[in-house]
Amino acid sequence: TMKKHNYSAGPCILPQEVFEKSAQAILDFNNSGLSILEISHRSKDFVAVMEEARALALDLLGLTGKGYQALFLAGGASLEFIMAPYNLMKEGGKAAYLDSGTWASAAIKEAKTFGETVIVASSKEQNYNHIPKGYTVPEDADYFHCTSNNTIFGTQMKEFPKLNIPIVCDMSSDIFSRVLDFTQFDIIYAGAQKNMGPAGTTLVVVKEEILGKNGRVIPSMLDYAKHIKAESMYNTPPVFPVYTSLLTLQWLKNLGGVAAIEKINNEKAALLYNEIDRNPLFRGTAAVEDRSNMNVTFLLNDEAHKDTFDAMWKAANISGLPGHRSVGGYRASIYNAMPIESVQVLVDVMKALEAAV
C-alpha cells in the first residue's frame, strides 16, 4: 500500500529510515538478542544512546561547549510549563510572558500559580492570527517566556527580543527546523512528537549557570539541576522515544544539519503558500509576515466546495489535513520529515479543485 502523505500536527511524520531502524531495534537492538523495549536503561548500550542523543542535540543547535546541558525528560512540553517557573521564578518574584497562541496561554496559566505573571502582549483578541510586536519586557522579571511556533494558528516568531534576563522558549513545533542563534535562549524545551521522535519524551536544553538562583525548594523530579547531575537518568527515562529521537537527530545530521533542512523547509513552505495566495478558492489565516514554515493554516473562500475538496485530498492519499477547531479550515503540518513531493501532491489537488469548479 502507498504510504499516506501525513500532514498531522503531532504525533506526526518521521523519516522513513527512522521507522525502519526503530522497528528493527524493537526486534533486536544492537545484535544483543534483546529488544530496545526490554533492555535495562542502565545497560552500556542504552547509556551510550542517551549520551549520544544529548550530545547530538547540542551539536545540531550549535551549543556544544557553551555551558548548556541537554536533557530528555517525560511529561511533555506541558510539564515544562511548570518546571520553568519552578526553577527560575523567585519567591515573590515575577515572570514575563508573550501570549501568542493556545500553548503560550497554557504556559501562562501554570506560571500564575507561582507568582506574578506579566503578559507583555497578546494576539488573543484577533484569534492569534499574528505574533505581537513592539512590546516591552520588564527588566526586573525573573525570566521572559515565549513560544516560537504556534502549531494551531500557523504563526512563527521570526525574531526574539534582546534582553538582560533569561529567555525561555517553547520550541515544540519548530525545533531543529531553522538556523537561529540558540545562545540567545537560556532554556529551550520541545516535545519530541513534531520534529524529533514519537510522543513520550521532551528535549530540554538548559544554560547551567542560570539554575539554583531562585531560592526555592524544588521537588526532585522538577529540578533541572538534579536531572543534569544524574545525566538525564534521575529516574527511568522513556527509553524507546529517546532512541527514536536519536535516530531522527542522526538522520538530520547526515542531511547536513539544521542549515540544510531549513533550505528544504523554506522551499516546501514557499510552494504551498504561493498556491494559497495564487488560487482564488483559498486564503491563508495567519498574517503574512508571521507565517509558520511548519504549520500552514488556510481556508476555503467558499465552504460550498468543502465536500468536493475533502473527497479529492483523501483520494490523493493525504491524511491529517483538517484544521484545529479553533481556526477551522485546513492545516498542513510540513515538519522536517515531510518530503517536498508530498507538498506537491497537495498543491496539485488544490489546482485540480480550481479546474473542477
Rosetta blueprint (number, residue, H / E / L):
1 T L
2 M L
3 K L
4 K L
5 H E
6 N E
7 Y L
8 S L
9 A L
10 G L
11 P L
12 C L
13 I L
14 L L
15 P L
16 Q H
17 E H
18 V H
19 F H
20 E H
21 K H
22 S H
23 A H
24 Q H
25 A H
26 I H
27 L H
28 D L
29 F L
30 N L
31 N L
32 S L
33 G L
34 L L
35 S L
36 I L
37 L L
38 E L
39 I L
40 S L
41 H L
42 R L
43 S L
44 K H
45 D H
46 F H
47 V H
48 A H
49 V H
50 M H
51 E H
52 E H
53 A H
54 R H
55 A H
56 L H
57 A H
58 L H
59 D H
60 L H
61 L L
62 G L
63 L L
64 T L
65 G L
66 K L
67 G L
68 Y E
69 Q E
70 A E
71 L E
72 F E
73 L E
74 A L
75 G L
76 G H
77 A H
78 S H
79 L H
80 E H
81 F H
82 I H
83 M H
84 A H
85 P H
86 Y H
87 N H
88 L H
89 M L
90 K L
91 E L
92 G L
93 G L
94 K E
95 A E
96 A E
97 Y E
98 L E
99 D E
100 S L
101 G L
102 T H
103 W H
104 A H
105 S H
106 A H
107 A H
108 I H
109 K H
110 E H
111 A H
112 K L
113 T L
114 F L
115 G L
116 E E
117 T E
118 V E
119 I E
120 V E
121 A E
122 S E
123 S L
124 K H
125 E H
126 Q H
127 N L
128 Y L
129 N L
130 H L
131 I L
132 P L
133 K L
134 G L
135 Y L
136 T L
137 V L
138 P L
139 E L
140 D L
141 A L
142 D L
143 Y L
144 F E
145 H E
146 C E
147 T E
148 S L
149 N E
150 N E
151 T L
152 I L
153 F L
154 G L
155 T E
156 Q E
157 M L
158 K L
159 E L
160 F L
161 P L
162 K L
163 L L
164 N L
165 I L
166 P L
167 I E
168 V E
169 C E
170 D E
171 M L
172 S L
173 S L
174 D L
175 I L
176 F L
177 S L
178 R L
179 V L
180 L L
181 D L
182 F H
183 T H
184 Q H
185 F L
186 D L
187 I E
188 I E
189 Y E
190 A E
191 G E
192 A L
193 Q L
194 K L
195 N L
196 M L
197 G L
198 P L
199 A L
200 G L
201 T L
202 T E
203 L E
204 V E
205 V E
206 V E
207 K E
208 E H
209 E H
210 I H
211 L L
212 G L
213 K L
214 N L
215 G L
216 R L
217 V L
218 I L
219 P L
220 S H
221 M H
222 L H
223 D L
224 Y H
225 A H
226 K H
227 H H
228 I H
229 K H
230 A L
231 E L
232 S L
233 M L
234 Y L
235 N L
236 T L
237 P L
238 P L
239 V H
240 F H
241 P H
242 V H
243 Y H
244 T H
245 S H
246 L H
247 L H
248 T H
249 L H
250 Q H
251 W H
252 L H
253 K H
254 N H
255 L H
256 G L
257 G H
258 V H
259 A H
260 A H
261 I H
262 E H
263 K H
264 I H
265 N H
266 N H
267 E H
268 K H
269 A H
270 A H
271 L H
272 L H
273 Y H
274 N H
275 E H
276 I H
277 D H
278 R H
279 N L
280 P L
281 L L
282 F E
283 R E
284 G E
285 T L
286 A L
287 A L
288 V H
289 E H
290 D H
291 R E
292 S L
293 N L
294 M L
295 N E
296 V E
297 T E
298 F E
299 L E
300 L E
301 N L
302 D L
303 E H
304 A H
305 H H
306 K H
307 D H
308 T H
309 F H
310 D H
311 A H
312 M H
313 W H
314 K H
315 A H
316 A L
317 N L
318 I E
319 S E
320 G L
321 L L
322 P E
323 G L
324 H L
325 R L
326 S L
327 V L
328 G L
329 G L
330 Y E
331 R E
332 A E
333 S E
334 I L
335 Y L
336 N L
337 A L
338 M L
339 P L
340 I H
341 E H
342 S H
343 V H
344 Q H
345 V H
346 L H
347 V H
348 D H
349 V H
350 M H
351 K H
352 A H
353 L H
354 E H
355 A H
356 A H
357 V L
